[in-house]
Amino acid sequence: MNAQDLWELTPEQFNEWRRQHDYPVIWGLLESSLPYFSDWLSQQQLEKEIIFRLGIARFISATDPLSLCLYKSDDRWRLHGTGSAMLASLRKSGLIASERTFLPYLLWFRGQHGDKAANQIRQLLTITTNGRGEALVLGQHPLLNIGGIELSEPVVSGRLLDFTSMDDLVLRGAINNSPIYLWHCSAKGMQIHGGVSGLDFFDTFLWDHRNGSQKRELALIDGIFQDCRFECRDFRFHSSRAVLKYFEVYGEFFDATLEHTSLEEIAIQYRPHGKPNYSDASRYYRNAKRLLSSVGNVVEAGEYYYLEKQCEMKAYRTPGALYKETWLRQSLPRKWLTSSYCWLRYLAKLTSYVTWGFGERPERSLFISLGVILAATLAYFASPSSTTYLHAGRSLYFSIVTFVTLGYGDISQTSTWLELLSACEALCGMVLMGLFLAGFASKTKQY
């Protein structure tokens, strides 16, 4: 059947067609390609029929334990995350006849064989493309193609859309009242007009460039898009005349173009498949900062600026990873110079991080100031050569006056080391008070 015919089927007919013609092939590939697959099925007491009924991808790739719930209202099974607010509400209302919790395959495999082996399996499950541009599951079977057409008011609710190709699909006024799980899919050039809720993309291709010129990316146009979740390694999208509410974005590479778009409650988090790369993480948060700043969300942009600088600081601890393109070709003296430069930069950024959180945590300067004042007070109080020796009130007074550089002159130290301590305290006071004021002033800056 072609894409048009498949979309003309009702959701129930579409799902039944997939169970008969598409899912068996995908299931056979999973059984033959994923290690210990039958052991997982046996230990978790799962049957192929119920997996086919609810969609294969979430049983395989979900990152949290899941619960199979049998509803009293229609005697049908549904799948929920064990920690979801919806499941807690259903339990409380008594709408669940029975419930069974299990571990998805990847989560189970991670617990049995460790993170490294699990990351290799996740990489194996990543959708690839062949020379003709077809998206493939496990590098062998083409995804079911339901894209390349334009649909008006299609019924999306209830369709099993995992392991499908929706490249260049245009949806106008999509009808939906439940989450849409687009897991292990290809959605390059997909356009959604008129708003929709409940989009859930996981490990899905969302963009590409044809011959380096023509760009295809997910487009959200003319509507309210809410309660959407994207966990894709490379997430790039375009929105125009839209409102984006309650968005969650997880991945390694992120970029977006917004035109006449507002953002409400968006969370963007760097989440790598394998070992973190702090240079990539810094770039990820930098793009998030620019995105939020471009629509006037200065406070949220500041939070991503803080994360950007934090990751940038951590990147300097690993010069080999930071300069991986040239590191192996460098001589030993050159590597030593590069390492020295990186560690000096790291210490400079660590100082900025500790003292005022790169300008985003100015309250740290206040706490450090209090610490400096109290430490100096203790020195003036406990030193026998101090003019305020064993006098707590005068020691505290002298420390405060010195720190804020008032310099009344009614008390002064005569011991050389206490004179130097006083000078250092005054210098710290000038710097820390300046950082404290500058940090609050920077809250209104454009990022």
SULBELHU-V805330 format. One line per field, one symbol per residue. ss: DSSP state (H for helix, E for strand, L for the rest). phi: phi as a letter, one per 30 degrees, with the letter a starting at -180 (. if undefined). burial: 1 if it has 24 or more other C-alpha atoms within 12 Angstrom, else 0. A space follows every 50 residues. Layout:
ss = ???
phi = ???
burial = ???
This chain:
ss = LLHHHHHHLLHHHHHHHHHHHLHHHHHHHHHHHLLLHHHHHHHHLLLHHH HHHHLHHHHHHLLLLEEEEEELLLLLEEEEELLLHHHHHHHHHLLEEEEE EELLHHHHHHHHHLHHHHHHHHHHHLLEELLLLLEEELLLEELEELLLLE EELLELLLLLLLLEELLLLEEELLELLLLEEEELLELLLLEEELLEELEE EELLELEEEELLLEEEEEEEEEEEEEEEEEELLEEEEEEEEEEEEEEEEE ELEEEEEEEEEEEEEEEEEELLLLLLLHHHHHHHHHHHHHHHHHLLLHHH HHHHHHHHHHHHHHHLLLHHHHLHHHHLLLLHHHHHHHHHHHHHHHHHHH HHHHHHHHHLLLHHHHHHHHHHHHHHHHHHHHLLLLLLLLLHHHHHHHHH HHHLLLLLLLLLLLLHHHHHHHHHHHHHHHHHHHHHHHHHHHHHLLL
phi = .dddddddddedddddddddcceeddddddddccdhddddedddhccedd dddcjdedddcecbebbdccdddbhbdbcbddcddddddddddidcdabb cbceedddddddbjdddddddddddddbbcddiddbchibcddddbcibc bchddceiddcdhbccehdccbidcabaecccchbbbdidbbcjiabidb cbhcdcaabdhibdcbbebcbhlccbhcbbbbebcbbbbbhbccbhcbbb lcbbaabcbhbccbhccbbdbddbddcddddddeddddddddddcidddd dddddddedddddddddbedddcddcdddddddddddddddddddddddd dddddahhicbdddddddedddddddeddddcdddddceibddddddddd ddddhdididbbccdedddddddddddddddddddddddddddcdcc
burial = 00000110000001111110011011100100011010011001010100 11111111111111111111000000111111000010010000010010 11111111110000000100111111110000011111001111111011 10011111111111111111111111001111111111111111111111 11111111000000011111111111111111111111110111101111 11111111001110011111111000111111111111111110101101 11111111111111111110010000000000000001100100010011 01111111111111110111011101111110000111000000111111 11110000000110000110111011011011101100110110001
